[in-house]
Amino acid sequence: MRIVTLILCLLAAVSASRAETYNPASGEPDPDRTLTVYSTLDEVVSRPLIEGFQKQYPDVTVIYDEAQSLDIYERVIRETDEDGKTADLVISSAMDLQVKLVNDGYAQPVSGIDIARWPDWAAWRRAAFGLTFEPSVIVYHKPSFEGLDVPRNRAELIELLKTSEAELYGRIATYDVERAGLGFLFLARDREHNRDIWELVSAFGASGVKLYSNSSAILDRVADGRFALGYNILGSYAESWASSKPDLGIILPEDYTVIMSRIAMVPQAAEHPELGEAMLSFLMSREGQTIMARDVRLPALHPDVEGPNTASAMRARYGAQLRPISISPGLVVYLDQVKRARFIARWNEALRTK
């Protein structure tokens, strides 16, 4: 039994974190020029950004440690509280957890970053910085909607679920907000913008909604027609899937479209904070943001970056429909366990309402 337990622990450790080392082009690695990054973004996807950074800093070794958002959050706290050293830069899609780290003193202010043209909502305390402009979208299986009107807003989606139960029952999916942090974040923002959001959740429940903890499981099933529609899916992932799955359609809801941003911060206990700041500056620069949009396929936030995969292009097309999540203390409200429990109880109640 002890051997089995040890194996399970080792497997958990492997799955929780995957580190890759990018050696410098200029010669032998220098421990004093080693940048450690903790990030939720896939290491393979991030390579163009790492390589672009090393072109500017050819003497820097980059250790890129990919992990889940909660694992990163807990690791930064643990390493800091043990008076040790932690990553030099942390990048996470868990906006609430990143803001809490800053709010609780686990990040340091960065004075050398030019934020004059950065959106006001996308930076806080000069310590938390948004890097991307990613919408929450509705995805649908195009062939399944032959003869049906594709819903363009939440009111139309509710009406569709009520009038097309025979065609759609058991073929609707969304995040399980009890297990998926991003799903919880999106639904909490829904509640801010739409007081009647529980009517939609009730319609989901009556339609036999399927719940998942990640977007890929939903996208896979919508793309091949097992599901007809997925709600509150991260748009950057949906766009990536749609590029090779022509039957996958994407809708930015016309009543409002929630926008999230991956947040970067330099931890208070960073071993090489100057390198963390250098990487952050690169990621927020025009060059870094161009790589973000073109090669990483994440919508760039920089106002001077051109192309369809940018905040500027989306603003020009969708205007006030887009509702960015502000990087502010308001993000940590639902980390309060009592408030979170109440919210989830309301979610479960609405799902059971027929």
C-alpha positions as CSV (number, residue, x, y, z in Angstrom):
1,M,0.0,0.0,0.0
2,R,2.8,2.4,0.8
3,I,4.4,1.8,-2.6
4,V,1.1,2.4,-4.4
5,T,0.7,5.6,-2.4
6,L,4.2,6.8,-3.3
7,I,3.5,6.1,-7.0
8,L,0.3,8.1,-6.9
9,C,2.1,11.0,-5.2
10,L,4.8,10.9,-7.8
11,L,2.3,10.9,-10.6
12,A,0.4,13.8,-9.1
13,A,3.6,15.8,-8.8
14,V,4.5,15.1,-12.5
15,S,1.0,16.1,-13.7
16,A,0.9,19.2,-11.6
17,S,4.1,20.8,-13.0
18,R,6.2,20.4,-16.2
19,A,9.4,22.4,-16.4
20,E,11.4,23.0,-19.6
21,T,14.8,24.7,-19.7
22,Y,15.8,27.0,-22.6
23,N,19.5,27.4,-22.5
24,P,21.1,30.7,-23.6
25,A,22.5,31.1,-27.1
26,S,25.5,33.0,-25.9
27,G,27.3,30.2,-24.1
28,E,27.2,28.3,-20.8
29,P,24.3,28.9,-18.4
30,D,24.9,31.4,-15.7
31,P,23.0,30.8,-12.4
32,D,22.8,34.6,-11.9
33,R,21.2,35.0,-15.3
34,T,18.4,32.3,-15.0
35,L,14.8,33.4,-15.3
36,T,12.2,31.1,-13.8
37,V,8.6,31.4,-15.0
38,Y,5.5,29.7,-13.5
39,S,2.7,29.7,-16.1
40,T,-0.7,28.1,-16.9
41,L,-0.1,28.6,-20.6
42,D,1.2,25.4,-22.3
43,E,4.9,25.4,-22.6
44,V,4.8,24.3,-26.3
45,V,2.4,27.2,-27.1
46,S,4.7,29.7,-25.2
47,R,7.9,28.9,-27.1
48,P,7.7,31.8,-29.6
49,L,7.5,34.2,-26.7
50,I,10.4,32.6,-24.9
51,E,12.5,32.5,-28.1
52,G,11.6,36.2,-28.8
53,F,12.7,37.2,-25.3
54,Q,16.0,35.3,-25.6
55,K,16.8,37.1,-28.8
56,Q,16.9,40.3,-26.8
57,Y,18.6,38.6,-23.8
58,P,20.8,35.9,-25.3
59,D,22.7,35.4,-22.1
60,V,19.6,34.4,-20.1
61,T,18.5,30.9,-19.3
62,V,14.7,30.4,-19.1
63,I,13.1,27.8,-16.9
64,Y,9.5,27.6,-17.9
65,D,7.4,25.7,-15.4
66,E,3.9,24.9,-16.6
67,A,1.3,24.1,-14.0
68,Q,-2.4,24.5,-13.0
69,S,-3.5,27.8,-11.7
70,L,-4.3,26.7,-8.1
71,D,-0.9,24.8,-7.9
72,I,0.9,27.9,-8.9
73,Y,-1.0,30.1,-6.4
74,E,-0.3,27.6,-3.6
75,R,3.4,27.2,-4.6
76,V,4.1,30.9,-4.6
77,I,2.6,31.2,-1.1
78,R,4.4,28.2,0.2
79,E,7.8,29.1,-1.1
80,T,7.5,32.7,0.1
81,D,6.3,31.8,3.5
82,E,9.1,29.4,4.0
83,D,11.6,32.3,3.4
84,G,12.7,30.7,0.2
85,K,12.8,31.9,-3.4
86,T,10.1,31.5,-5.9
87,A,9.5,32.3,-9.6
88,D,10.7,35.5,-11.1
89,L,7.5,35.9,-13.1
90,V,4.1,34.3,-12.7
91,I,1.5,34.2,-15.5
92,S,-1.9,32.8,-14.9
93,S,-5.4,32.7,-16.4
94,A,-6.9,32.6,-12.8
95,M,-7.4,36.3,-12.6
96,D,-8.9,36.1,-9.1
97,L,-6.0,34.1,-7.7
98,Q,-3.4,36.4,-9.2
99,V,-5.1,39.5,-7.8
100,K,-5.3,37.8,-4.3
101,L,-1.5,37.2,-4.4
102,V,-1.0,40.9,-5.1
103,N,-3.5,42.0,-2.5
104,D,-1.9,39.8,0.1
105,G,1.6,41.1,-0.5
106,Y,3.1,38.2,-2.5
107,A,3.9,40.5,-5.5
108,Q,6.2,43.5,-5.8
109,P,5.5,46.7,-7.7
110,V,7.3,47.1,-11.0
111,S,8.4,50.6,-11.7
112,G,10.1,50.1,-15.1
113,I,7.1,49.1,-17.1
114,D,5.5,51.8,-19.3
115,I,1.8,51.5,-18.8
116,A,0.9,55.0,-20.2
117,R,-1.1,53.4,-23.1
118,W,-2.2,50.3,-21.2
119,P,-6.0,50.2,-20.5
120,D,-6.8,51.4,-17.0
121,W,-8.7,48.1,-16.2
122,A,-5.7,46.0,-17.2
123,A,-3.2,47.0,-14.5
124,W,-3.4,47.3,-10.8
125,R,-1.0,48.7,-8.2
126,R,1.8,48.5,-10.8
127,A,2.0,44.8,-9.8
128,A,-0.7,42.9,-11.7
129,F,-0.7,43.3,-15.5
130,G,-3.1,42.0,-18.1
131,L,-1.5,40.6,-21.2
132,T,-4.4,39.3,-23.4
133,F,-7.9,40.1,-24.5
134,E,-9.9,36.9,-24.5
135,P,-13.7,36.7,-24.9
136,S,-16.0,34.2,-23.4
137,V,-18.1,32.8,-26.3
138,I,-20.9,30.5,-27.3
139,V,-19.8,27.6,-29.6
140,Y,-22.1,25.6,-31.7
141,H,-22.2,22.7,-34.2
142,K,-23.2,24.2,-37.5
143,P,-24.9,21.1,-39.0
144,S,-27.0,20.7,-35.8
145,F,-28.5,24.2,-36.4
146,E,-29.9,23.5,-39.9
147,G,-33.5,24.6,-39.6
148,L,-32.8,26.4,-36.3
149,D,-31.9,30.0,-35.6
150,V,-28.5,30.4,-34.1
151,P,-28.9,32.4,-30.8
152,R,-27.0,35.7,-30.9
153,N,-27.7,36.7,-27.3
154,R,-28.8,35.1,-24.0
155,A,-32.5,35.9,-24.4
156,E,-32.5,34.1,-27.7
157,L,-30.5,31.2,-26.2
158,I,-33.2,30.8,-23.4
159,E,-35.9,30.8,-26.0
160,L,-34.1,28.2,-28.1
161,L,-33.7,25.9,-25.2
162,K,-37.4,26.2,-24.3
163,T,-38.7,25.7,-27.9
164,S,-36.3,23.1,-29.2
165,E,-36.0,20.6,-26.3
166,A,-36.5,17.6,-28.5
167,E,-33.5,18.5,-30.7
168,L,-31.2,19.8,-28.0
169,Y,-31.9,17.8,-24.8
170,G,-28.7,16.4,-23.4
171,R,-26.6,18.2,-26.1
172,I,-25.8,21.4,-24.3
173,A,-22.6,21.8,-22.3
174,T,-20.9,24.4,-20.1
175,Y,-18.3,24.6,-17.3
176,D,-19.0,23.0,-13.9
177,V,-18.5,26.0,-11.8
178,E,-17.7,23.9,-8.7
179,R,-14.7,22.4,-10.4
180,A,-13.6,24.9,-13.1
181,G,-12.2,28.2,-11.8
182,L,-12.6,29.9,-15.2
183,G,-16.2,28.7,-15.4
184,F,-16.9,30.2,-12.0
185,L,-15.2,33.5,-13.0
186,F,-17.3,33.8,-16.1
187,L,-20.6,33.0,-14.4
188,A,-19.8,35.5,-11.6
189,R,-19.3,38.2,-14.3
190,D,-22.5,37.1,-15.9
191,R,-24.2,37.7,-12.6
192,E,-22.8,41.3,-12.6
193,H,-24.0,42.1,-16.1
194,N,-27.3,40.1,-16.1
195,R,-29.6,39.9,-13.1
196,D,-31.6,37.2,-14.9
197,I,-28.7,34.9,-15.5
198,W,-30.3,32.3,-13.3
199,E,-33.1,32.0,-15.8
200,L,-30.5,30.8,-18.3
201,V,-29.0,28.4,-15.8
202,S,-32.5,27.0,-15.1
203,A,-33.0,26.6,-18.9
204,F,-29.7,24.7,-19.0
205,G,-30.9,22.4,-16.2
206,A,-34.2,21.7,-18.0
207,S,-32.3,20.9,-21.2
208,G,-30.1,18.2,-19.5
209,V,-26.9,20.3,-19.6
210,K,-23.6,18.4,-19.3
211,L,-20.9,19.9,-17.1
212,Y,-17.2,19.8,-17.6
213,S,-14.1,21.1,-15.8
214,N,-12.2,22.1,-19.0
215,S,-13.1,23.6,-22.4
216,S,-11.3,21.0,-24.5
217,A,-13.8,18.3,-23.5
218,I,-16.7,20.6,-24.6
219,L,-15.1,21.8,-27.8
220,D,-14.3,18.2,-28.8
221,R,-17.9,17.1,-28.4
222,V,-19.4,20.2,-30.1
223,A,-17.0,20.0,-33.0
224,D,-18.0,16.5,-33.9
225,G,-21.7,17.0,-33.3
226,R,-22.2,15.0,-30.1
227,F,-23.2,18.3,-28.5
228,A,-25.0,21.1,-30.3
229,L,-23.8,24.0,-28.2
230,G,-21.3,25.1,-25.5
231,Y,-21.7,28.1,-23.3
232,N,-19.0,30.4,-21.7
233,I,-16.1,28.8,-23.6
234,L,-12.8,30.7,-23.7
235,G,-12.6,32.2,-27.1
236,S,-8.9,31.8,-27.7
237,Y,-9.3,28.0,-27.3
238,A,-12.4,28.0,-29.5
239,E,-10.6,29.8,-32.3
240,S,-7.8,27.3,-32.2
241,W,-10.2,24.4,-32.5
242,A,-12.3,26.1,-35.2
243,S,-9.2,26.6,-37.4
244,S,-9.2,22.8,-38.1
245,K,-12.8,22.0,-37.3
246,P,-15.0,23.7,-40.0
247,D,-18.3,22.6,-38.3
248,L,-17.5,24.5,-35.1
249,G,-19.2,28.0,-35.0
250,I,-18.4,30.8,-32.6
251,I,-20.6,33.5,-31.3
252,L,-19.7,36.6,-29.2
253,P,-23.0,37.2,-27.5
254,E,-24.5,40.5,-28.6
255,D,-26.0,41.5,-25.3
256,Y,-22.5,41.5,-23.7
257,T,-19.3,39.5,-24.1
258,V,-17.1,39.0,-21.1
259,I,-13.4,39.5,-21.7
260,M,-10.7,37.9,-19.5
261,S,-7.0,38.6,-19.4
262,R,-4.1,36.5,-18.4
263,I,-2.3,38.3,-15.5
264,A,1.4,38.5,-15.0
265,M,3.2,39.5,-11.8
266,V,6.7,39.6,-10.3
267,P,6.6,37.8,-6.9
268,Q,7.9,39.5,-3.8
269,A,10.3,36.5,-3.2
270,A,11.6,36.3,-6.8
271,E,15.2,35.2,-6.9
272,H,15.9,37.4,-9.9
273,P,13.2,40.1,-10.0
274,E,15.1,42.2,-12.6
275,L,14.8,39.3,-15.0
276,G,11.1,38.9,-14.2
277,E,10.6,42.6,-14.9
278,A,12.6,42.3,-18.2
279,M,10.4,39.4,-19.4
280,L,7.2,41.2,-18.3
281,S,8.4,44.3,-20.2
282,F,9.0,42.2,-23.3
283,L,5.5,40.5,-23.0
284,M,3.9,44.0,-22.8
285,S,6.0,45.5,-25.6
286,R,4.8,45.9,-29.2
287,E,7.2,43.1,-30.3
288,G,6.1,40.7,-27.6
289,Q,2.4,41.4,-28.1
290,T,2.8,40.9,-31.9
291,I,4.2,37.5,-31.2
292,M,1.4,36.9,-28.8
293,A,-1.2,37.6,-31.5
294,R,0.5,36.1,-34.5
295,D,2.3,33.0,-33.2
296,V,0.7,32.2,-29.9
297,R,-2.8,33.0,-31.2
298,L,-3.9,34.9,-28.1
299,P,-5.5,38.2,-28.7
300,A,-3.0,41.0,-28.0
301,L,-3.9,43.9,-25.6
302,H,-1.3,46.4,-26.9
303,P,-3.2,49.3,-28.7
304,D,-0.5,49.6,-31.4
305,V,-0.5,45.9,-32.5
306,E,-2.4,45.5,-35.7
307,G,-4.2,42.5,-37.1
308,P,-7.5,40.7,-36.5
309,N,-6.3,38.9,-33.4
310,T,-6.0,42.1,-31.3
311,A,-8.1,44.1,-28.8
312,S,-8.1,47.0,-31.2
313,A,-9.6,45.0,-34.0
314,M,-12.2,43.5,-31.6
315,R,-13.1,46.9,-30.2
316,A,-13.6,48.3,-33.7
317,R,-15.9,45.4,-34.6
318,Y,-17.9,44.8,-31.4
319,G,-17.6,48.1,-29.5
320,A,-19.4,48.4,-26.1
321,Q,-20.6,44.8,-26.4
322,L,-17.2,43.8,-25.0
323,R,-17.0,43.9,-21.1
324,P,-13.4,43.3,-19.8
325,I,-13.0,41.9,-16.3
326,S,-11.2,44.7,-14.4
327,I,-8.1,43.8,-12.6
328,S,-9.1,45.0,-9.2
329,P,-9.9,43.8,-5.6
330,G,-13.4,43.0,-6.8
331,L,-12.0,39.8,-8.3
332,V,-11.3,38.3,-4.9
333,V,-14.9,38.7,-3.6
334,Y,-15.9,35.1,-4.5
335,L,-12.7,33.7,-3.0
336,D,-14.5,34.2,0.3
337,Q,-15.7,30.7,1.1
338,V,-19.1,31.8,2.5
339,K,-19.9,33.9,-0.6
340,R,-18.6,31.2,-2.9
341,A,-20.7,28.6,-1.2
342,R,-23.8,30.7,-1.5
343,F,-23.1,31.4,-5.2
344,I,-22.6,27.6,-5.9
345,A,-25.8,26.8,-3.9
346,R,-27.7,29.3,-6.1
347,W,-26.2,27.6,-9.2
348,N,-27.3,24.2,-8.1
349,E,-30.7,25.4,-7.2
350,A,-31.2,27.0,-10.6
351,L,-30.0,23.8,-12.4
352,R,-32.7,21.8,-10.6
353,T,-35.5,24.3,-11.4
354,K,-37.8,22.9,-14.1
